[in-house]
Amino acid sequence: MRHPHLDVRRAVRTALSGLPDGSAVLVACSGGADSLSLAAATAWVAARGGSRAGAVCVDHGLQPGSADQARSTAAALCGLGLDPVVTVHADASRGPDGPEGNARAVRYAALTAAAERTGAAAVLLGHTLDDQAETVLLGLARGSGPRSLSGMAARSGVFLRPLLGLRRSVVRAALPAGLEPWDDPHNEEFAYARARVRHRVLPVLEAELGPGVAEALARTAELARADADALDAQATAFFASDARDRSGVDHGESGVPDRRKPGPLHDRQSGGVPLAVTDLAALPRAVRWRVLRRAAIAAGSPPTDLTAAHVAAIDTLVTAWRGQDGIDLPGAIRATRAEGALHLTPRTGTAAGGQGEPPPPHP
Ligand SMILES: Nc1ncnc2c1ncn2[C@@H]1O[C@H](COP(=O)(O)OP(=O)(O)OP(=O)(O)O)[C@@H](O)[C@H]1O
């Protein structure tokens, strides 16, 4: 780690080079060491590259003194030459996901809104390779599949994560002298699984298995992302061909569409789209489970409540059906098998989600 500030600046320059010329960006800065280091490097790169960089701090008001802390972070960011520096208040006291999850949801919404307001092409986040490794370990411990194990993307929507390839120690060593980072007490709280992974699990793995474990876990994330993307694309292709069938278009052996011939999956249901069991059973399990999950969500099952166990249960109707009853899913959706097809429909007498709304359209 001879010149950490050069590593961080290079990472920022690479991320910004993917944006259209003259783009403005915002650095999302909590005041913590990682995002402050990112802010300093971005200010440096923008000043030399003739681009515009501002910053945005989100004050959740969760801790006493958070407004003062946001103010002093904003002052430090102005001192770096970032312009504009926006402070946003985002209440995280309500919501379904607990304080941490709510804060994350309102933070991402506030950051997106700040980008729209200021015309920024991207919002830069300070996640590091260590954050990625922690995410993979947490996913492994939960028994996650490749989508979860793929961790955080270097780019997703308006968000860029330029530091995903750098160790946290490098990012922190690049923090210019005189900048005082704020230590989020949650990062040290062992009540949080991520803090335990950060301070207790990863250091033990590195000590026992050798250095490079964090890098290896981050590589797993990259490989898992490629696998998950490929499987998702196959699931999308299944729906596309299935929709063609349902539209009554038969491409036949000649490849010429024959619109007179009805497809095998005419939608005879109100509120649900049947999927041919033979078509589903022919898919590899990894693709089929994705198709089933998407179909259940499209029928109205809330994605946050629909677990892998629900999807596995639906799958029994496809691959291990012995005339058994249907399966109840979250959002008052019922999966049943009839006439060689799987049906995902609102439970009789109940509306999807219990809100009297029709299920959303099929993907
Ligand atoms: N309150 C906030 N305001 C603006 N951006 C935030 C805020 N909290 C987090 N972020 C952004 O999300 C990134 C990840 O935050 P998280 O709290 O998960 O990690 P961290 O390791 O504590 O990062 P940091 O040391 O920068 O606070 C931060 O680096 C920052 O870019």
The ligand as an ORCA input file, in Angstrom:
! r2SCAN-3c Opt
* xyz 0 1
  N     -26.213      9.010      5.960
  C     -25.659      8.879      4.753
  N     -25.615      9.934      3.910
  C     -25.069      9.814      2.664
  N     -24.523      8.683      2.204
  C     -24.522      7.607      3.010
  C     -25.080      7.650      4.328
  N     -24.908      6.432      4.905
  C     -24.289      5.675      3.985
  N     -24.049      6.363      2.851
  C     -23.381      5.885      1.617
  O     -23.475      4.474      1.562
  C     -22.162      3.881      1.649
  C     -22.202      2.630      2.477
  O     -22.624      2.954      3.759
  P     -22.470      1.963      4.964
  O     -22.993      2.644      6.170
  O     -23.044      0.666      4.541
  O     -20.887      1.725      4.983
  P     -19.710      2.332      5.852
  O     -18.593      1.353      5.740
  O     -20.190      2.694      7.210
  O     -19.311      3.633      4.977
  P     -18.776      5.035      5.517
  O     -17.491      4.756      6.262
  O     -18.563      5.845      4.287
  O     -19.882      5.578      6.368
  C     -21.294      4.982      2.257
  O     -19.935      4.801      1.925
  C     -21.891      6.206      1.652
  O     -21.449      6.396      0.322
*
